[in-house]
Amino acid sequence: MKLRDVKMGNTVRVVKITGEGATKRRIMDMGITKGTDIYVRKVAPLGDPVEVTVRNFELSLRKADADILEVEPV
């Protein structure tokens, strides 16, 4: 499943980052790598952005960025 499909209040683990180039590098620079747990704190009414907690800090991800992250439930 993709990160953008995860409901608010759930924790998931990153399985794969499907993007390439600068987008993938930016996501990885934020600390989101394979095996990282992500807690979905809030989802905007139209699904963009998604507020998550990663490695004890909070991030807001665009729907396009959340779409390149394949995750599994923890």
Secondary structure, DSSP 4 states (H G I P E B T S, - for coil): -BGGGPPTT-EEEEEEE---HHHHHHHHHTT--TT-EEEEEEE-TTS-SEEEEETTEEEEE-HHHHHTEEEEE-
